[in-house]
């Protein structure tokens, strides 16, 4: 049945609005669900949509035709437009589930994908950007790290890796939420650095904090996946990482490899790197298995240049 809907350049929501006076009760039931959950519907095949709404598959298909689509497939394709990066992981997982495989095959595939992503990241690295990233980290008075969702765990590992080489490294993702992170950034300035991590699906929190940091005059370093990432245009320096995977939204293994490379380079370039490593070892000694009986005198000594000036002067006056 023709609905006389003007479909030129219209979105699904606009088509629903135009066709609404002519929709049947069951079609309006589907329309209400689509308008309330467009992203979820974009991931549902017709039988799952019909089940969740409580109508027949035929009704769901007729609803799509009432909006002047050829059928449910074209309706869903139109709904997906603009959500591609968001629904892609769901579609990949659905495709994988349609082709059953063994646990061994999943392990092999996942490990192969991690290896390929790390290699692709290595091949595409801009080493001038790597050098700039290391210099900015070491020059910064304070380093603020922002990452949310899955990236929050990676941000924590980045903080852990930088903590031994930098005087002040602060994690902005915490139980206090993004508003507290924004307040914390009010103390940042031109001497500081903000490091943001975000990958598909990109989170607006990280981008918003990067923009706040820029507004404070703070330099911005981004760890993300591609130039089209919303974080890339905000950053002074960008390190890109390949994160494609079949089973999850992103491959975190390649991001962690990039973080380890970055923190290793910072550690090697940091002033007094050996002294810092020695101080950390002495600090954590009581918690190291097998080191409880090790006296502090048996640990690697700090070079004399690392000892406080007052202490060196006192030693000179000590009787022999």
N, C-alpha and C positions, 0 to 999 in steps of 0.2 A: 504494500500500500504506500503510495507516495505521500510524503508529509509536506512537500513544498518548502523544505528547509533550504535556506541560502547557505551553502557550505563553502563559499569562496573565502579562503584565508581565515576560517574560523577554527577555534579550538573545540575540543570535545565538550567542555563546559558551555561554550557559546551555542553549540548545536543542541545541547540538552535544553538550554533556556529557550531557544526558538521553537523547539518541538514540544515543549512541556504541555501546552494546552491540548495537544492531540494525543498525548501518551495515555495508554490504558493504566489502570491501577497497578497491575503487576509490573509494567514498564517503569512507572514512577518509583516503584520500590527499588528496582535496579538502579535507576537514575540517582536516587538519594544515596545509595551506597557508593556509587562511582564518585559522586561529588564529595563525599566525606572521606573516601579512602582512595584517591586516584593513584598514588604510588603503589599501594597494595594490589589494586586491580590490574595495574600494568604488568604485574608478575604472575597473574592467575590465568590458567587455561579456562575455557568456557565451562567445563564441568565443575571446576572448583568454585568459580564465581556463582554459578547457579546454586550450588550446595550452600554456600555461605549466605546468600541472599534469601534462599528458601523458595526458588522458582525452578521451573524445568529448564533443561538445556535449550529446548525449542524457544522458550520465552526469552532467554538471554540472547539468542541469535536474532529473534524478531526485534528485540530492543535495539540491537546494532543497526538493523535495516531501517528501523523507524527514524534513526538519525542520519539516514541516507548513506550508510556504509554498505559495501557489498556483502559484508557478513562480519562475524565476531573477530576474525583474524585481522581485517583491515581496521576495525574499530580499535583493537588493542595496539596495533602498530602505531596508530595516530596518538593514542594515549601515552605510549612509551616515549614519543618525541619530547626531548628536553629532560627525560629521566634516564637516558641511555647509560651514563656512567654509574647511576645508582642501582639500576636493575640488572646490570651486566653480571655481577657475581651470582645473583639468584638464577639467571638464565643459564649460566655455565654449570651451576650445580644441578639444575633440573636436567640439562642435557647429559651430564655424567650419570645421573640416577637412571636415566632411560637406557643406559648401556651398562648393565651390571658387570662388575669386575671384582677381582679378589683383593683381599687386604694386602697381599704381597705386591700386587700391581699398583695399588694406591701408594704404598710406601715408595716403590721405585719411581713412580711418576712424580711424587712430591719432591723427592730428593733430586731427581734430574732437573726439575723446574728451579729448585734453589740454586743448583750449580749453574744453569743457564742464565739465571738472573744475575748472579754474581759476576759471571764472565761478561755479560752484556753491560753491566754497570762499569766494570773495569775498562772495557773497550771504549766506552763513551765518555770517560772522565776527562774533564777539562783541568789539566794540571796547573794552569795559571789560577784557576778558581780555587783549587785545593791549597795552593800556596797562600792565596789571599785569605782563605778561611782560617788557616793556621795563624797567620800574622794578626788577624783581627781578634782571635780568641786570646792570644798571648798579650796583646796590647790592652785588652779591656780591663777596666777597673772592676766591673762586675759583669758576669755572664748570666743572663736570664734565659731559661729554657721553657718553651711552650709546646705542648703536644697533648692532644686529647683523644679519647677513644682508645683504640689499639696503640696509637702513637704515644700515649702517656707512658706505657711500659718502656717503649724505646727511648723516650725522653729521660726516663729514670736511669737507664743504662748509659746514656750520654753524660748525664750529670756524674754518675759514678766514675766514668772514664776520665772526665776532666778534673774531678775534684782534687786529685793529687798534683796537678800541674798548675792550677789557677787559684788565686787567693780567695775568690768569692764566686761560687756557682750556685744559682738559685733555681729551684724547680717551681714553675708557676701553676702546674696542674696538681691540685690537692683537694682534700675533702672540703675546703672552704669555697671552692667553686671559682668560676671565671671572673666574677665581679671582684673577688679579693685579688686575683691575679692582675686585673686592671689597676686596682689601687696600688699594688706593689710597684707596677711600672711607672707610677707617678714620681718615683724616686730615681728613675733612670735618666741618663743624660748623654751628651756627646762622647763621654769617656767609656760608655758601656756598650754591650752587645746583646742583642736579642737573637736567639736561635729558635726557629720554628720548624716543626716537623708535621707534615700532613700529606696524606696519600689518598687516592680514591677509596672510600668516598670522603671527599674533603669536608672538614668541619669548619664552620664559620668562626668558631671561637679562636682558633689559631690565627686566622687571617685578621680578625679584629684586633687581637693583641699585637700582631706585627704592625698594624697601622697605628696603634697607640704608641708603640715604641718609636716608630718613625716620627710621629708628632712630637716626641720628647727629644728628638735629635739623635736618638740611639741608632747605631748601625744594625742592620738586619742580615742574618745568614739563614738561608732556607735549605732544608733537606726535603726534597719532594721528587715527583716522578717525571715531570715533563714541563716544557715551557708554557703550556696552556693551563697549568695549575694556577689557581687563584692566588697562591702565595708567591709565585715567581715574580710578578711585576712589582711587588712591595719590597723585594729584597735587594740588597747591594751586592751580595754574592750568593750564588745558587749551586748546590751540589745535587746532581740528578741521580736517581736510583731506579733501576728496572724492578717492577714488583708484580709482574703478571703471573697468575696462578690459576689452576683449574678448580680448586676446591674451596678457596677462601677469598675474601675480598682483595687481599694483598699478600705477597710473599714477604714476611718480616725478616726472613733470613738474610736477604740481600741488603736490607736497610741496616741490620745489625753489623754486617760485614763492613759497610761504609762507615758506620760509627766507630768500629774498632780501628779502621784505617786512619780515620781522622784523629781519634784520641791517641793513637800510637805516634803519629807525626807530631802532635802537640807535645807529648811527653818527651820526645827526643829533642825538640827545639826549645823546651822550657829551660830557663836558667836554673842551675843547681838541681838538675834532674835526679842525679844519684843521691844527693842529700835528701830530697823529697821522698824518694823510694825507701830510703833507710828509715826515715822518721815514721812512715806509714807502717813498715814492718815492725818497728819497735812498739807502735801504738796497738797493733792488733795481735801481738805475740801471745797474750794470755788466752786468746780464743783459738789459736792454731793447734790442731791436733798434733801431739808429739812434741810441741815446743814449750809445754808448761814447765818443764824442768830446766829449760835453757836460760842461763843467766843473761842479763842485759849486756854484760861485758863480752859475751860470746857472739853477739849479733854484730853485723857489719858496722864499724864505727863511722861516724860522720867525719868528713875531712875537717881539719882545724879551721879552715876558712868559713865553715858553716856554724861554728860555735859562736855564741854571743861574745862581743868584744870584752865585756866585763869579766866573763869567765876566763878568757885567755889571759887577761892582765893578772887575775888572781892566781892562775897557775904559775906564772912567772915568779911570783913572790913566795910560793910554797917552798919550804926547806927541802933540800935534796937528801 
